[in-house]
Amino acid sequence: MQITSSSVSQAAASVSEGSPMQDVQINVLKKAMNAQASAAAALIQALPQPTGALPLATSGTLGTQLNTRA
């Protein structure tokens, strides 16, 4: 297989030349991704904000070393 500069440049040109249908598909994909990002941001904003630090448990084997919250 021979690789010449002209074959490489032709391959690069053919890859960079997008068909109008590909451009439409990319635009639809970008819009869908933006809609998902907006929906995710809205869900994150809808989460209740923590009201302060929760105290550690003072007895028992669970919860006395690390304060976690689900």
Secondary structure as GFF3:
##gff-version 3
##sequence-region A 1 70
A	DSSP	alpha_helix	5	16	.	.	.	ID=ss1
A	DSSP	alpha_helix	20	46	.	.	.	ID=ss2
###
